[in-house]
Amino acid sequence: MTSRTLNLLSSLEMTIDLNIEAVPRIVEDSFLNALMIMADTKDVVSIDMFDTLVTRRVTSPVDVFAEVEKRLGLKYGSKVEGFAKEREAVERQLYSERGDTGHEDVTLDMIYSRLTSYPSEAKQTEMDAELDVLVASKDLLKFTRQLNVLGKPWIVVSDMYLPGEFLAKALTKCGFSGWKKIYVSGDLGATKNSGSIWKLHIGWTYPLDTILHVGDNAHSDLNIPLSLGITVLPYNRLRTVTRTGAQLDPHLLPYSYLNRDLELNMIEDATEDDQWQHLGRTMGAIFISAFIKWIVERAKATGIKRLYFCARDGHLLHRVWNLPGSAIRFPGIEARYLDISRAPLQIARGYLESNPNWLCPQLIDFLIMVDEKTTVETIQRRISSETNSYLDQDLRKEFPTIIMDRPWGEAMAALRVILSRYSEWIYEAIRPIAERTKAYLLQEGLGEDIKSAVVDTGWHANQQRCISTIVDRQVSGLYLGLWRKALGAIPKAGFAEGAYSSPFAHQGKEEVSELMMSVNIIESLFTSCEGSTFDYKLDTRSRWIAVTRTNDLEYQQYCTKVKWFQQGVMDVVSEIFNGRKYATLSLEDCTLEAGRSALSYVCMGPTWDQLQLIGGLNHAFLSDHDNTQTLIDQQWPVTDDQANAVLATKGWVFGVLLNWYAMAPIPQKGWIRRMVNERLGNLNERRLRPFWK
C-alpha cells in the first residue's frame, strides 16, 4: 500500500462505527488487509451482493418464501397455504424458459405475473421480508468504508431477480453507502453467470483488467471473471446453499432462523465437538422440545400421573424433563427412569407365553435375530449363561462359522427347527431372568393402581406390550413415533400414541418414510453411555438393579460425539423451558410441525459436512449391541448386488445414496439415480433434487 493509504487507514480505525447489526462477529483483519493491498492496484472494486456484502438470516435463500407465506397467512389464513412451494416452483420454471425469451435472468415482476391466485400485496410482502432478514457482512462493511475514505470507487454486481432499487434500499438499511452503481441481472437481462454483464455493461465503463471482484460463487464470481481478465478474491464466510430437505412452508422457520443465526457466529475452525453441539442446539433442541411439550399435553388430557422414561433411548428426554425449574411446567406428573431393554423384556414375555413343550413364535424370533456377524455363541448367550452341550453341538454342526454364511431364509428355518427341539431346556433356562425382570418392574411400581405411561422413541410398542404382559396390567405409551405394525400390539399393550407418526392418524407415506429413515440417527443421539440391560440382580439394599453390558465402541461414541450433541440440546432447552429465548428460538416456536421440519432439514437435506458427521455414527441393530455399523458406507459399490447388500443393512438409506452420488463418477450418477427412484420413489421431487444436480 502507499504511505497515503496507510495513513488514511490508520486514522479511519478511529472513526468506523460498526454498531449496526452485522455478521460475523469477528472481523477478518488479515482478509481485509489482503483486500486493501489488491484494491490499491486496481481502478475499481466490484462486489457481489448476496452472501458477500449482505446475507440472509435464514438457512437457505428460499426459506424467505416461507416467511412470506407466514406473513400472508396471518391475514388470509389457509387461502395462502402452499404459497412458498409454488413461489419456488414458478421461479424454477421461469429459469428453465430463459432461452426462449432472450432475457438471461428473470425478474420479480415476471414471477408474480404467474402467481395471480395469491393476494396482490404478496410481492411487496416478499420485498419487505427480504429486507427484514438481510444483515451486513461486518468484513465488507468495514472494507467499503475504507474504500470510501480512500476515494476508491466500488460497484455492486449481482445475479438477482430483485430490482436494483431494492438492492440500493437493502444496502442502505444494512449500513452501506458510497457505491457508484448497482448492476443487477434482472434489470439488465445479462448475468455474471454467463459473463455477459461484464462484457455488455460494466466493461464499457471500467476496462475489465482494472477491476478487482469480490464474491462467493465459484463459477460466477471466480471462474467467469478470471476468464475475462478480472482479478478476483473469493469471500466465502457467509455463503449459503439451497437445501431441500424440509417441506417449504412456515414450519421450517424456527430451525432455519436458529441454525443460520448460530452458523453465522460459529468460529471458522470449528471442531467436530462444536459441530455436534451445533446440531444439538438446532435440530435436536427443536425436535425434543416439541416432543416434551406434546407429552405434557397428552398426559394431562389422558389423566396420566406417572411417566417411565425407558433406557436407553429415553435418557436425553429424561434429562430434559428434569431440568431445574421445569417441574413447575409439569405439575402432578411424576417421572421415573426405567432400566429396561429388549432382551430381558422379550425373554420374560416369551416365557409367560410359552410352555415346556412349545416356544411362542415371538420368543424364537427374538432369539434368532442375526446380522452378518452373528455366531452360535451369540444365540446361546441370549438364552442362558450356561451351555447345553447337545444344543451347542447341533448349532455348530449346522453353522460352523457365522450364521449368515447361509441364505437368510434357510438359516432362519434351520434355527427355528433346532430351538424348537430344545424347547423344554430353553424354557427352564430363561425362567430365572423372566422372574427377575418381573420383580424389577413390580419394584418400580408398574403393577400399582396409578395411570402410567412409558416414554420412548417407538416404533412398534413392543416394550410396552412386554411390560403389560409381565406385570399383568396395561400401561400406556407415549412415543416419538409409531408405525402401522404397532396396531397389532396395542390391544394387549394398552393405549399408545406417537407424536411424529401415529398408526391411527392419516399421514402421507412421505412423512412416515422420512421419519423411518431418521430412526437410527435419533436412537444413536438420544442414548446414554450406560450399557444395555440384559439381566437384574439384588444390590446391598435388596433392591433389584440392572445388569448391563457395555459396547466399547458405543461408549467411545457417546464420549466423543453424542455427549456434545446432548450438551447442545441442554444449552437451549435450559433457556427456553425457563421462559427465555435462546438466540431466535422460544419454547412457543417448538411445535411438532417445527420439530418434524428440523429433523427433515438435517436428515433429508444435509450439507456435505452434516452428511459426513452424521454418517460416521455407529449404530447397533440387534439387542446384543455386539456389532455396530456406520450409518453411511464410504466404500463405492461396483454392482447392484453389492449396493443392495449394503442398503439392506443401513438405516439411513437417503444418506448412503447421497454420499454415493457425491462419490460417483459422472457416467455412474445415472446408476445411482435409478437406485434412488427404486428406494426413495415415494419422496417428492424437492426432496430428491440433490440427486439431479
Rosetta blueprint (number, residue, H / E / L):
1 M L
2 T L
3 S H
4 R H
5 T H
6 L H
7 N H
8 L H
9 L H
10 S H
11 S H
12 L H
13 E L
14 M L
15 T L
16 I L
17 D L
18 L L
19 N L
20 I L
21 E L
22 A E
23 V E
24 P L
25 R L
26 I L
27 V L
28 E L
29 D H
30 S H
31 F H
32 L H
33 N H
34 A H
35 L H
36 M H
37 I H
38 M H
39 A H
40 D L
41 T L
42 K L
43 D L
44 V E
45 V E
46 S E
47 I E
48 D E
49 M L
50 F E
51 D L
52 T L
53 L L
54 V E
55 T E
56 R E
57 R L
58 V L
59 T L
60 S L
61 P L
62 V L
63 D H
64 V H
65 F H
66 A H
67 E H
68 V H
69 E H
70 K H
71 R H
72 L H
73 G H
74 L H
75 K H
76 Y H
77 G H
78 S H
79 K H
80 V H
81 E L
82 G L
83 F H
84 A H
85 K H
86 E H
87 R H
88 E H
89 A H
90 V H
91 E H
92 R H
93 Q H
94 L H
95 Y H
96 S H
97 E L
98 R H
99 G H
100 D H
101 T H
102 G L
103 H L
104 E L
105 D L
106 V L
107 T L
108 L H
109 D H
110 M H
111 I H
112 Y H
113 S L
114 R L
115 L L
116 T L
117 S L
118 Y L
119 P L
120 S L
121 E L
122 A H
123 K H
124 Q H
125 T H
126 E H
127 M H
128 D H
129 A H
130 E H
131 L H
132 D H
133 V H
134 L E
135 V E
136 A E
137 S E
138 K H
139 D H
140 L H
141 L H
142 K H
143 F H
144 T H
145 R H
146 Q H
147 L H
148 N H
149 V H
150 L H
151 G L
152 K L
153 P L
154 W E
155 I E
156 V E
157 V E
158 S E
159 D L
160 M L
161 Y L
162 L L
163 P L
164 G H
165 E H
166 F H
167 L H
168 A H
169 K H
170 A H
171 L H
172 T H
173 K H
174 C L
175 G L
176 F L
177 S L
178 G L
179 W L
180 K L
181 K L
182 I E
183 Y E
184 V E
185 S H
186 G H
187 D H
188 L H
189 G L
190 A L
191 T L
192 K L
193 N L
194 S L
195 G L
196 S H
197 I H
198 W H
199 K H
200 L H
201 H H
202 I H
203 G H
204 W H
205 T H
206 Y L
207 P L
208 L H
209 D H
210 T H
211 I E
212 L E
213 H E
214 V E
215 G E
216 D L
217 N L
218 A L
219 H H
220 S H
221 D H
222 L H
223 N H
224 I H
225 P H
226 L H
227 S H
228 L L
229 G L
230 I L
231 T E
232 V E
233 L E
234 P E
235 Y L
236 N L
237 R L
238 L L
239 R L
240 T L
241 V L
242 T L
243 R L
244 T L
245 G L
246 A L
247 Q L
248 L L
249 D L
250 P H
251 H H
252 L H
253 L H
254 P H
255 Y H
256 S H
257 Y H
258 L H
259 N H
260 R H
261 D H
262 L H
263 E H
264 L H
265 N L
266 M L
267 I L
268 E L
269 D L
270 A L
271 T L
272 E H
273 D H
274 D H
275 Q H
276 W H
277 Q H
278 H H
279 L H
280 G H
281 R H
282 T H
283 M H
284 G H
285 A H
286 I H
287 F H
288 I H
289 S H
290 A H
291 F H
292 I H
293 K H
294 W H
295 I H
296 V H
297 E H
298 R H
299 A H
300 K H
301 A H
302 T H
303 G L
304 I L
305 K L
306 R E
307 L E
308 Y E
309 F E
310 C E
311 A L
312 R L
313 D L
314 G L
315 H H
316 L H
317 L H
318 H H
319 R H
320 V H
321 W H
322 N L
323 L L
324 P L
325 G L
326 S H
327 A H
328 I H
329 R H
330 F L
331 P L
332 G L
333 I L
334 E E
335 A E
336 R E
337 Y E
338 L E
339 D L
340 I L
341 S L
342 R H
343 A H
344 P H
345 L H
346 Q H
347 I H
348 A H
349 R H
350 G H
351 Y H
352 L H
353 E L
354 S L
355 N E
356 P L
357 N L
358 W E
359 L L
360 C L
361 P H
362 Q H
363 L H
364 I H
365 D H
366 F H
367 L H
368 I L
369 M L
370 V L
371 D L
372 E L
373 K L
374 T L
375 T E
376 V H
377 E H
378 T H
379 I H
380 Q H
381 R H
382 R H
383 I H
384 S L
385 S L
386 E L
387 T L
388 N L
389 S H
390 Y H
391 L H
392 D H
393 Q H
394 D H
395 L H
396 R H
397 K H
398 E H
399 F L
400 P L
401 T L
402 I E
403 I H
404 M H
405 D H
406 R L
407 P L
408 W H
409 G H
410 E H
411 A H
412 M H
413 A H
414 A H
415 L H
416 R H
417 V H
418 I H
419 L H
420 S H
421 R H
422 Y L
423 S H
424 E H
425 W H
426 I H
427 Y H
428 E H
429 A H
430 I H
431 R H
432 P H
433 I H
434 A H
435 E H
436 R H
437 T H
438 K H
439 A H
440 Y H
441 L H
442 L H
443 Q H
444 E L
445 G L
446 L L
447 G L
448 E L
449 D L
450 I L
451 K L
452 S E
453 A E
454 V E
455 V E
456 D E
457 T L
458 G L
459 W L
460 H L
461 A L
462 N H
463 Q H
464 Q H
465 R H
466 C H
467 I H
468 S H
469 T H
470 I H
471 V H
472 D L
473 R L
474 Q L
475 V L
476 S E
477 G E
478 L E
479 Y E
480 L E
481 G E
482 L L
483 W L
484 R H
485 K H
486 A H
487 L H
488 G H
489 A L
490 I H
491 P H
492 K H
493 A H
494 G L
495 F L
496 A E
497 E E
498 G E
499 A E
500 Y E
501 S E
502 S L
503 P L
504 F L
505 A L
506 H L
507 Q L
508 G L
509 K H
510 E H
511 E H
512 V H
513 S H
514 E H
515 L H
516 M H
517 M L
518 S L
519 V H
520 N H
521 I H
522 I H
523 E H
524 S H
525 L H
526 F H
527 T L
528 S L
529 C L
530 E L
531 G L
532 S E
533 T E
534 F E
535 D E
536 Y E
537 K E
538 L E
539 D L
540 T L
541 R L
542 S L
543 R L
544 W E
545 I E
546 A E
547 V E
548 T E
549 R E
550 T L
551 N L
552 D H
553 L H
554 E H
555 Y H
556 Q H
557 Q H
558 Y H
559 C H
560 T H
561 K H
562 V H
563 K H
564 W H
565 F H
566 Q H
567 Q H
568 G H
569 V H
570 M H
571 D H
572 V H
573 V H
574 S H
575 E H
576 I H
577 F L
578 N L
579 G L
580 R L
581 K L
582 Y E
583 A L
584 T L
585 L E
586 S L
587 L H
588 E H
589 D H
590 C L
591 T L
592 L H
593 E H
594 A H
595 G H
596 R H
597 S H
598 A H
599 L H
600 S H
601 Y H
602 V H
603 C H
604 M L
605 G L
606 P L
607 T L
608 W H
609 D H
610 Q H
611 L H
612 Q H
613 L H
614 I H
615 G H
616 G L
617 L L
618 N E
619 H E
620 A L
621 F L
622 L L
623 S L
624 D L
625 H L
626 D L
627 N L
628 T L
629 Q E
630 T E
631 L L
632 I L
633 D L
634 Q L
635 Q L
636 W L
637 P L
638 V L
639 T L
640 D H
641 D H
642 Q H
643 A H
644 N H
645 A H
646 V H
647 L H
648 A L
649 T L
650 K L
651 G L
652 W L
653 V H
654 F H
655 G H
656 V H
657 L H
658 L H
659 N H
660 W H
661 Y H
662 A H
663 M H
664 A L
665 P L
666 I H
667 P H
668 Q H
669 K H
670 G H
671 W H
672 I H
673 R H
674 R H
675 M H
676 V H
677 N H
678 E H
679 R H
680 L H
681 G L
682 N L
683 L L
684 N L
685 E H
686 R H
687 R H
688 L H
689 R H
690 P H
691 F H
692 W H
693 K L
